[in-house]
Amino acid sequence: MGTTTTAERPATAAPAPEPTRRPGRRFRWTTATSYTVLSVLALVYVLPFLVQLANSFKTDAEAAADPLDLVPVPPTLNAYAQLFQGLPFGLAATNSVVVALSVTAGRVFFSCLAGYALARLRFRGASLVMAVFLAVIAVPPVVLLIPKFLVLNQLGIYNSYAGLIIPLMADAAGVFIMRNFFTSIPTSVEEAAKLDGAGAFRTFWSVVLPMARPAVITITILSFQASWNELSHFIVASNSPDLITLTKLVAQLASGGQGQATQYPLKLAAALLMTIPVAVLFFVFQKKIMSTAEGAVKE
């Protein structure tokens, strides 16, 4: 029998290439659905602010007749003029700025010191101290209102800037954030600084704290926002008209305490102006807000 050579073997046909599938249609539908849902959610979130802005430029009658109309006809600045002419809005804004900046500076400073101490210093009862901080975070603030009033009155700082500022400088949540961040920084960095002759505070201030900048920026934003929007503490810390803050003024307007029972443009204008500093601060520093592990140096 003769053998079949390679040249005589019939050539096998190459497999036909599979038709390329076009995932574009399905991808486009998924993308369109996602954007539609996000757009609806964004509209739901932004709509109250647009209503607030539009009604602050309306007359009282127009705001009461059609509050959802986003185009005031004609727009007027009467509500804003009333805030500065007939109400102590300027005084309240000044007090809020002084208190918020002072509380923010104090919270950031003490939170950094306490967080570093709990993360690095070894002493008896460190775990107990940390447990107390966590327990304080879980306590509803309303429970502490009467004790706050009694302590402020006993110390003689009721109806004073000290009474408005000092109790707010202690922040258990800020201490917890800083402690966790300092724990993520390797001790080799501090050991190198100590070999160069740096003391404990110098090591903390010049070496470790600059590395914790994301955490510091985070608690700065949170502290300013919390102190700017604080209300319950200011109610129990003073009743003097000279120490009124924006939150107390807006609350009095909303409840008719300033004799403005139905003037919606006036109330919404006050609330709008009050939200501007916090909104600007957030949009400027929103990229700086840290994640749980951002900025940590790993060994």
DRENKEKOL-805979 format. One record per residue (C-alpha): residue in three letters; x, z, y. Coordinates in steps of 0.25 Angstrom, whole numbers, always signed. Example, Ala and Ser with C-alpha at 12.3 -4.5 7.8 and 13.67 -1.06 7.14 Angstrom:
VEXZA  code     xx     zz     yy
VEXZA   ALA    +49    +31    -18
VEXZA   SER    +55    +29     -4
END
This chain:
VEXZA  code     xx     zz     yy
VEXZA   MET     +0     +0     +0
VEXZA   GLY     +5     -3    +14
VEXZA   THR     +7     +7    +24
VEXZA   THR     +0     +5    +37
VEXZA   THR    +10     +6    +49
VEXZA   THR     +8    +13    +62
VEXZA   ALA     +6     -1    +69
VEXZA   GLU     -5     -5    +59
VEXZA   ARG    -13     +8    +61
VEXZA   PRO    -25     +6    +70
VEXZA   ALA    -24    +12    +83
VEXZA   THR    -33    +24    +85
VEXZA   ALA    -41    +23    +98
VEXZA   ALA    -38    +33   +109
VEXZA   PRO    -49    +43   +111
VEXZA   ALA    -58    +40   +123
VEXZA   PRO    -56    +49   +135
VEXZA   GLU    -67    +59   +137
VEXZA   PRO    -75    +56   +149
VEXZA   THR    -71    +66   +161
VEXZA   ARG    -82    +75   +164
VEXZA   ARG    -86    +77   +178
VEXZA   PRO    -88    +92   +181
VEXZA   GLY    -91    +89   +196
VEXZA   ARG   -106    +89   +195
VEXZA   ARG   -107   +103   +188
VEXZA   PHE    -96   +108   +197
VEXZA   ARG   -103   +103   +209
VEXZA   TRP   -116   +110   +205
VEXZA   THR   -109   +123   +202
VEXZA   THR   -102   +123   +216
VEXZA   ALA   -115   +119   +223
VEXZA   THR   -123   +130   +217
VEXZA   SER   -112   +140   +220
VEXZA   TYR   -111   +136   +235
VEXZA   THR   -126   +136   +236
VEXZA   VAL   -127   +150   +230
VEXZA   LEU   -116   +155   +239
VEXZA   SER   -122   +148   +252
VEXZA   VAL   -135   +155   +249
VEXZA   LEU   -128   +169   +247
VEXZA   ALA   -120   +167   +260
VEXZA   LEU   -133   +163   +268
VEXZA   VAL   -140   +175   +263
VEXZA   TYR   -128   +184   +267
VEXZA   VAL   -126   +177   +281
VEXZA   LEU   -141   +176   +284
VEXZA   PRO   -143   +191   +289
VEXZA   PHE   -131   +189   +298
VEXZA   LEU   -136   +176   +304
VEXZA   VAL   -150   +183   +306
VEXZA   GLN   -143   +195   +313
VEXZA   LEU   -135   +186   +322
VEXZA   ALA   -147   +177   +326
VEXZA   ASN   -156   +189   +329
VEXZA   SER   -146   +195   +338
VEXZA   PHE   -147   +184   +347
VEXZA   LYS   -162   +184   +347
VEXZA   THR   -172   +191   +356
VEXZA   ASP   -180   +203   +350
VEXZA   ALA   -193   +194   +349
VEXZA   GLU   -186   +183   +342
VEXZA   ALA   -178   +191   +332
VEXZA   ALA   -191   +199   +328
VEXZA   ALA   -199   +185   +327
VEXZA   ASP   -189   +177   +319
VEXZA   PRO   -177   +186   +314
VEXZA   LEU   -173   +175   +304
VEXZA   ASP   -171   +164   +314
VEXZA   LEU   -156   +161   +316
VEXZA   VAL   -157   +154   +329
VEXZA   PRO   -161   +163   +341
VEXZA   VAL   -168   +155   +352
VEXZA   PRO   -163   +158   +362
VEXZA   PRO   -151   +167   +358
VEXZA   THR   -149   +179   +367
VEXZA   LEU   -139   +190   +368
VEXZA   ASN   -149   +201   +373
VEXZA   ALA   -146   +209   +360
VEXZA   TYR   -131   +209   +362
VEXZA   ALA   -133   +213   +377
VEXZA   GLN   -142   +224   +373
VEXZA   LEU   -131   +230   +364
VEXZA   PHE   -121   +231   +375
VEXZA   GLN   -130   +235   +386
VEXZA   GLY   -141   +244   +381
VEXZA   LEU   -134   +250   +368
VEXZA   PRO   -120   +257   +366
VEXZA   PHE   -115   +245   +358
VEXZA   GLY   -102   +245   +365
VEXZA   LEU   -100   +260   +363
VEXZA   ALA   -104   +259   +348
VEXZA   ALA    -94   +247   +346
VEXZA   THR    -83   +254   +352
VEXZA   ASN    -85   +267   +343
VEXZA   SER    -86   +258   +331
VEXZA   VAL    -73   +251   +334
VEXZA   VAL    -66   +264   +336
VEXZA   VAL    -71   +271   +324
VEXZA   ALA    -70   +259   +315
VEXZA   LEU    -55   +256   +319
VEXZA   SER    -51   +271   +318
VEXZA   VAL    -58   +273   +304
VEXZA   THR    -52   +260   +299
VEXZA   ALA    -38   +264   +303
VEXZA   GLY    -40   +278   +297
VEXZA   ARG    -46   +273   +284
VEXZA   VAL    -35   +263   +282
VEXZA   PHE    -23   +273   +285
VEXZA   PHE    -29   +284   +277
VEXZA   SER    -33   +275   +265
VEXZA   CYS    -19   +269   +264
VEXZA   LEU    -13   +283   +264
VEXZA   ALA    -22   +289   +254
VEXZA   GLY    -22   +277   +245
VEXZA   TYR     -7   +277   +245
VEXZA   ALA     -6   +291   +242
VEXZA   LEU    -16   +290   +230
VEXZA   ALA     -9   +278   +225
VEXZA   ARG     +5   +283   +226
VEXZA   LEU     +7   +298   +228
VEXZA   ARG     +6   +306   +215
VEXZA   PHE     -1   +320   +217
VEXZA   ARG    -10   +329   +210
VEXZA   GLY    -24   +326   +211
VEXZA   ALA    -22   +311   +215
VEXZA   SER    -32   +307   +204
VEXZA   LEU    -42   +317   +210
VEXZA   VAL    -40   +312   +224
VEXZA   MET    -43   +298   +220
VEXZA   ALA    -55   +302   +212
VEXZA   VAL    -60   +309   +225
VEXZA   PHE    -58   +296   +233
VEXZA   LEU    -67   +289   +223
VEXZA   ALA    -77   +299   +223
VEXZA   VAL    -78   +299   +238
VEXZA   ILE    -80   +284   +237
VEXZA   ALA    -92   +286   +228
VEXZA   VAL    -99   +296   +238
VEXZA   PRO   -110   +290   +246
VEXZA   PRO   -107   +291   +261
VEXZA   VAL   -120   +296   +264
VEXZA   VAL   -117   +309   +256
VEXZA   LEU   -106   +313   +266
VEXZA   LEU   -114   +311   +279
VEXZA   ILE   -118   +326   +281
VEXZA   PRO   -105   +331   +276
VEXZA   LYS    -98   +322   +286
VEXZA   PHE   -107   +327   +298
VEXZA   LEU   -104   +342   +294
VEXZA   VAL    -89   +339   +293
VEXZA   LEU    -88   +331   +306
VEXZA   ASN    -96   +342   +313
VEXZA   GLN    -88   +353   +308
VEXZA   LEU    -75   +346   +312
VEXZA   GLY    -80   +344   +326
VEXZA   ILE    -79   +329   +326
VEXZA   TYR    -94   +325   +326
VEXZA   ASN    -97   +316   +337
VEXZA   SER    -83   +311   +338
VEXZA   TYR    -74   +299   +335
VEXZA   ALA    -67   +308   +325
VEXZA   GLY    -80   +310   +318
VEXZA   LEU    -83   +296   +317
VEXZA   ILE    -69   +291   +312
VEXZA   ILE    -62   +302   +304
VEXZA   PRO    -71   +303   +293
VEXZA   LEU    -71   +288   +290
VEXZA   MET    -56   +287   +289
VEXZA   ALA    -57   +293   +275
VEXZA   ASP    -60   +281   +265
VEXZA   ALA    -60   +283   +250
VEXZA   ALA    -62   +269   +247
VEXZA   GLY    -50   +265   +256
VEXZA   VAL    -41   +275   +249
VEXZA   PHE    -45   +269   +236
VEXZA   ILE    -42   +255   +240
VEXZA   MET    -29   +258   +245
VEXZA   ARG    -25   +267   +233
VEXZA   ASN    -28   +256   +224
VEXZA   PHE    -20   +246   +232
VEXZA   PHE     -8   +255   +233
VEXZA   THR     -8   +257   +218
VEXZA   SER     -7   +242   +216
VEXZA   ILE     +6   +242   +224
VEXZA   PRO    +19   +245   +215
VEXZA   THR    +26   +257   +217
VEXZA   SER    +39   +249   +217
VEXZA   VAL    +37   +245   +231
VEXZA   GLU    +36   +260   +236
VEXZA   GLU    +48   +263   +227
VEXZA   ALA    +57   +253   +234
VEXZA   ALA    +52   +258   +248
VEXZA   LYS    +56   +272   +244
VEXZA   LEU    +70   +267   +239
VEXZA   ASP    +72   +261   +253
VEXZA   GLY    +69   +275   +259
VEXZA   ALA    +54   +274   +263
VEXZA   GLY    +46   +286   +263
VEXZA   ALA    +32   +288   +257
VEXZA   PHE    +25   +284   +270
VEXZA   ARG    +34   +273   +274
VEXZA   THR    +33   +267   +260
VEXZA   PHE    +18   +268   +261
VEXZA   TRP    +17   +262   +276
VEXZA   SER    +28   +252   +275
VEXZA   VAL    +28   +247   +261
VEXZA   VAL    +15   +250   +253
VEXZA   LEU     +5   +249   +264
VEXZA   PRO     +8   +234   +269
VEXZA   MET     +7   +230   +254
VEXZA   ALA     -7   +236   +254
VEXZA   ARG    -12   +227   +266
VEXZA   PRO    -24   +221   +258
VEXZA   ALA    -29   +235   +255
VEXZA   VAL    -27   +240   +269
VEXZA   ILE    -34   +228   +275
VEXZA   THR    -46   +230   +265
VEXZA   ILE    -48   +244   +269
VEXZA   THR    -46   +241   +284
VEXZA   ILE    -58   +231   +283
VEXZA   LEU    -66   +241   +274
VEXZA   SER    -63   +253   +283
VEXZA   PHE    -67   +245   +296
VEXZA   GLN    -80   +240   +290
VEXZA   ALA    -84   +253   +285
VEXZA   SER    -81   +261   +298
VEXZA   TRP    -87   +250   +306
VEXZA   ASN   -100   +250   +298
VEXZA   GLU   -101   +266   +296
VEXZA   LEU   -114   +272   +300
VEXZA   SER   -117   +285   +292
VEXZA   HIS   -104   +292   +296
VEXZA   PHE   -106   +289   +311
VEXZA   ILE   -120   +294   +311
VEXZA   VAL   -115   +308   +306
VEXZA   ALA   -102   +308   +314
VEXZA   SER   -109   +307   +328
VEXZA   ASN   -121   +306   +336
VEXZA   SER   -115   +304   +349
VEXZA   PRO   -119   +291   +356
VEXZA   ASP   -105   +289   +361
VEXZA   LEU   -100   +288   +346
VEXZA   ILE   -110   +278   +342
VEXZA   THR   -105   +266   +333
VEXZA   LEU   -110   +253   +330
VEXZA   THR   -116   +256   +317
VEXZA   LYS   -124   +268   +323
VEXZA   LEU   -129   +259   +335
VEXZA   VAL   -134   +248   +325
VEXZA   ALA   -140   +258   +316
VEXZA   GLN   -148   +264   +328
VEXZA   LEU   -152   +250   +333
VEXZA   ALA   -157   +247   +319
VEXZA   SER   -165   +260   +318
VEXZA   GLY   -170   +259   +333
VEXZA   GLY   -162   +271   +337
VEXZA   GLN   -158   +264   +350
VEXZA   GLY   -172   +260   +354
VEXZA   GLN   -170   +246   +348
VEXZA   ALA   -181   +246   +338
VEXZA   THR   -184   +231   +336
VEXZA   GLN   -173   +224   +343
VEXZA   TYR   -167   +216   +332
VEXZA   PRO   -157   +207   +340
VEXZA   LEU   -151   +220   +346
VEXZA   LYS   -149   +226   +332
VEXZA   LEU   -144   +214   +326
VEXZA   ALA   -134   +211   +337
VEXZA   ALA   -128   +225   +336
VEXZA   ALA   -127   +224   +321
VEXZA   LEU   -120   +210   +323
VEXZA   LEU   -110   +215   +333
VEXZA   MET   -107   +226   +323
VEXZA   THR   -104   +218   +311
VEXZA   ILE    -94   +208   +319
VEXZA   PRO    -81   +217   +318
VEXZA   VAL    -83   +219   +303
VEXZA   ALA    -86   +205   +300
VEXZA   VAL    -74   +200   +308
VEXZA   LEU    -65   +210   +301
VEXZA   PHE    -70   +205   +287
VEXZA   PHE    -69   +191   +290
VEXZA   VAL    -55   +192   +296
VEXZA   PHE    -49   +201   +285
VEXZA   GLN    -58   +196   +273
VEXZA   LYS    -46   +189   +266
VEXZA   LYS    -38   +202   +267
VEXZA   ILE    -48   +210   +259
VEXZA   MET    -40   +214   +246
VEXZA   SER    -44   +212   +232
VEXZA   THR    -41   +224   +223
VEXZA   ALA    -27   +219   +219
VEXZA   GLU    -23   +210   +231
VEXZA   GLY    -10   +213   +238
VEXZA   ALA     -5   +222   +226
VEXZA   VAL     +9   +221   +222
VEXZA   LYS    +11   +221   +207
VEXZA   GLU    +24   +225   +200
END
